[in-house]
Amino acid sequence: MANIESVLQENRVFPPSEEFVKKATISGMAAYEALAKEAEQDFEGFWGRLAREHILWHKPFSQVLNESNHPFYKWFEDGQLNASYNCLDRHLKTQPKKVAIIFEADDGSVTKITYEQLYHRVCQFANGLKKLGIKKGDRVLIYLPMAIEAVIAMQACARIGAIHSVVFGGFSAKSVQERIVDAGAVAVITADGQMRSGKEIPLKPAVDEAFAMGGCDAVKHVVLYKRTGSPIHVHAPRDVWWDDVVRDEPDVCEPEWVSAEHPLFILYTSGSTGKPKGVQHSTGGYVLHSILTMKWTFDIKPTDVFWCTADVGWVTGHTYISYGPLACGATEVMFEGVPTYPDAGRFWHMIQEHKVSIFYTAPTAIRSLIKLGADLPKKYNLSSLRLLGTVGEPINPEAWMWYHRVVGNERCPIVDTWWQTETGAHMITPLPGVVPTKPGSCTLPLPGIMAAVVDETGGDVEKGKGGFLVIKRPWPSMIRTIWGDPERFKNSYYPAELGGKYYLAGDGANRDLDGYFWIVGRIDDVLNVSGHRLGTMEIESALVANPLVAEAAVVGKPHDIKGEAVVAFVVLKGARPAGDAAKEVAKTLRDWVGQEIGPIAKPDEIRFGENLPKTRSGKIMRRLLRSIAKGEEIKQDVSTLENPHILDQLKEAVK
Ligand code: WTA
């Protein structure tokens, strides 16, 4: 517990401007408190009211929450709806010509699509998928670059009740294969390649490789979106081009009405074992929370231009690109490229050109842009901005202050949004027209979210003390289960050690005397590298799968830009390598991890030893490894260490 006590002392407080408060959807502390009180006094009434107000139901629900099979909660279960209908059809009469997505490609070319056009393209593609034999409940793996087509693919699945599972385009063939197998996918939607920083990165070849690994026989079709035009293998009749799939299809498609509990998607994320978890989300609760947080946290208004920079391969891209903004009828920016191409002014240039008013990005991007040009934003006209957001990791107060001063010109509230793949949408975040912010704190839970900090036995800790972040009551957009593994769901999120009652987030946190939450970081073996979740066990399994490796342990170490960097301790089957040989093996292993998982998981440094530091009972002393990785002097008690001499070997990092 001592490890997760924060040492941070941050006393600066930034209340929202009067002008912002006046116009905000939730305006002033009294409004927030009224909502929070409503939720406390009549929990089900509160969520039921919101679900009726914000969602278009095909058939209304009669019961808000069913808790009889704890922790497999059901929300609005007998209600029927369609997620795509809630995102598209609802705007057809009111604002068909409004731009839904402003897409900017890597090379700067811009494509705009209106709500009406998006609706027709989704319908056409949905009809095409149906013709391929894909039906309600089928799993469809999506492996696409950032493109309007990615949104269309997700929406089309939702329209016909198919369950999508999006795999980030930066993940490897092996990851694709594992997810196809685990989800039992019947179709894959991919592209020939993707463009990043002017370079072409192939995608389809990774799918071919995944097939070659075996286990993908359930996949009957691979739909190919042509992005780069590079030659690829087309295995007819299995592989079909997108254009052929939609050709001659009608551009209207009756939505498949599904139960609110029907799975909308599965999204894989890292946990503390080697196998990623297929986080399963519902339709009704998920759509509700994505709408509410667009309105509450982002204060979305009809005139806003909203930009979330995440990739659709992550949950942030799901909720705040593919569903939330569309369900609210917003105009949003979607970007194919990277923030540093053609130069580090790309984000600021795009904000200026598209008159972005709400900008949502990751602390790691902010830190890297500070480094590449702290004054660059001043060269652009950023006066369209009115609200800024961050997500994915704790933001250090220095980066927060820069974002506030240089990007927001001290006018824009910053919403530091804490949430997870499992929570579906924001959980703890300032409401911009309500909560005075403190740099580095995600502040207060949303109304209806019963967040708390508890000790090892599940008891509340005093304010000012650290502990485990939990959510005491279920909420509509929560994870329903881990696909195919309900036991793992129960054990990971409702562990018996804590009494089994509360959702355990896996983060350490503490609350200050004002009740503000400060997230300290993961309490499990999960790293946060550039805002991406990576399990240390996953990387370890990848390393030991290499024929050269006998044993491996992976830990994180603090990194200025990435937040955390991956450090691998490796024992080879042969002798411990030195000099150039060590460099060569390190490169081989780094590339190997890149192939097994994806380039984001490549270790920054590898440290070779004849063995790993272990206790006499054979347990790897991870705490010690973390100290070594940080270059700290070892003050821990190493008397129980079986093999103390290897500590010196491990001090040498091969980069
Ligand atoms: C971390 C991303 C501090 C946290 C939406 C969480 C944060 C994990 C914040 C989830 C924040 C996310 N402040 N830490 N504002 N937001 N995290 O599933 O450790 O990719 O458990 O979801 O990121 O990562 P995931």
Boltz pocket constraint, residues with backbone or C-beta under 6 A from the ligand:
constraints:
  - pocket:
      binder: B
      contacts: [[A, 269], [A, 314], [A, 315], [A, 316], [A, 390], [A, 391], [A, 392], [A, 393], [A, 394], [A, 395], [A, 416], [A, 417], [A, 418], [A, 419], [A, 420], [A, 421], [A, 422], [A, 428], [A, 442], [A, 505], [A, 506], [A, 507], [A, 519], [A, 521], [A, 522], [A, 528], [A, 531], [A, 532], [A, 533]]
      max_distance: 6.0
